[in-house]
Amino acid sequence: MIVADANLYKSPRTIERETREALQRTSNAYYVSAVRFASEQDYTHATEYLRRAIRYDKFHIRARNLLGLLMFQQGEIAEAIKEWRLSLYMRADRNRAAYYLSELGKEKQLIANMGQSLILFNEALKLAAQDQGDFALVRLKKATQLNPRFVKAHLLLAVCYMNKEAYPAAREVLERAKAVDPLNPDLLRYEQMVDEAIEAMDPLQTEEEIRDVSTDEEVLRTLNDPDLQNFAGEKEKTERIRDRKLVLSQLLLFLAGLLLGGLFISYLWTPGQLRELTEEVTDQNLTIARLEQENESLTTLLGQSKELLTTITEGGGKISEVVLADVRALLKDIQNQVPLEEYGK
């Protein structure tokens, strides 16, 4: 009640800030524990604590980067790349994830191997769920060859051997996985089950060779996925196609540059042509204006002449010398502006 009452006097911004700081402290505490587990090679608990740290603070860059390293340590390259890309998206500058992705990009063969092993592992999971252990077994063996650090593939391969009661083979697979993740809880549990099963077996039976059905030709024929060499060849073919597309795009950009250059040159010449056309149009406009002004002046003179003629006609012999002088002046102006033959018309 006292804490609740105290919060009533805090602003929403203060409460938000204190909550964010509390979440960050919790995230940092999980991160510290994860580092301790990782230093002890307990990668399973380290991964779990790192995910908790990110859950409380998704912008915890160091936790994401370390989680990516642990995923890569356990052979899960897709998860590692995902975490590093998320980390780089959240903070682009001074981020160690950029170095990890850059160095990983140089190992094309390693990426090809780990990617193919993941495909085989997913296929094996489906086949194992459909109770087709032999077909799952052959894919898991191939996956562990391509990616010896793929702990999950080793564990599933051990389970397949255990289902076939091939406990010595399962024990060998678990030993390889133990070299990568020695404190994995599932590995320790399977190891105990295999040891108990081997102790309970008849000594004569342990000396017998348990036939591995996954080596049968019919089973191997179902492995339609390309092997390491073919997969690398496909990657190389894809890269050649990508290089050709790059050259073609560069050629198209060069042609587009030439076209734009021609248009730019024509644009440079256009202002001169426009200037000449503008001057010509201006001269024509001046001529038209002058002609209109002359026409207006003639119209005025003609109007005045009509008025004088009317005065002369109506006045008869009473026309004064002043009026006649105006008439003579008007006729003289008309003669100066319009030829007499045109005026007569």
Long-range contacts (C-beta under 8 A, 24 or more apart in sequence): 23-56, 23-57, 24-56, 24-57, 24-60, 26-56, 26-57, 27-52, 27-53, 27-54, 27-56, 27-57, 27-60, 27-63, 28-53, 28-57, 28-60, 30-56, 30-63, 31-60, 31-62, 31-63, 31-66, 34-63, 34-66, 35-66, 38-66, 38-70, 40-183, 41-181, 41-182, 41-183, 42-183, 43-70, 43-73, 43-74, 43-181, 43-183, 43-184, 44-181, 44-183, 44-184, 44-185, 45-183, 46-70, 47-71, 58-90, 59-90, 59-91, 61-87, 61-90, 61-91, 61-95, 61-97, 64-90, 64-97, 65-95, 65-96, 65-97, 65-100, 68-97, 68-100, 69-100, 72-104, 73-149, 73-180, 73-181, 74-149, 74-150, 74-151, 74-152, 74-180, 74-181, 75-114, 75-117, 75-147, 75-148, 75-149, 75-150, 75-151, 75-152, 75-153, 75-180, 76-118, 76-150, 76-152, 77-104, 77-111, 77-114, 77-115, 77-118, 78-115, 78-118, 80-104, 108-235, 109-232, 112-228, 112-231, 112-232, 112-235, 113-146, 113-147, 113-228, 113-231, 114-146, 114-147, 114-150, 116-143, 116-146, 116-225, 116-226, 116-228, 116-231, 117-142, 117-143, 117-144, 117-146, 117-147, 117-150, 117-153, 118-143, 118-147, 118-150, 119-225, 120-146, 120-153, 120-225, 121-150, 121-152, 121-153, 121-156, 123-225, 124-153, 124-156, 125-156, 128-156, 128-159, 128-160, 133-160, 133-163, 133-164, 134-213, 134-214, 134-216, 134-219, 135-219, 135-222, 136-160, 137-161, 137-164, 137-212, 137-213, 137-214, 137-219, 138-214, 138-219, 138-220, 138-222, 138-223, 139-223, 139-225, 141-214, 142-223, 142-225, 142-227, 144-173, 144-176, 145-228, 146-228, 148-176, 148-180, 149-180, 151-177, 151-180, 151-181, 151-184, 151-187, 154-180, 155-184, 155-186, 155-187, 155-190, 158-190, 158-194, 159-190, 162-190, 162-193, 162-194, 162-197, 164-210, 164-213, 165-197, 165-210, 166-210, 166-212, 167-194, 167-197, 167-198, 167-201, 168-198, 168-206, 168-210, 169-210, 169-212, 170-194, 171-195, 171-198, 294-337, 297-337, 298-337, 298-338, 301-330, 301-333, 301-334, 301-337, 302-334, 304-330, 305-330, 305-331, 305-334
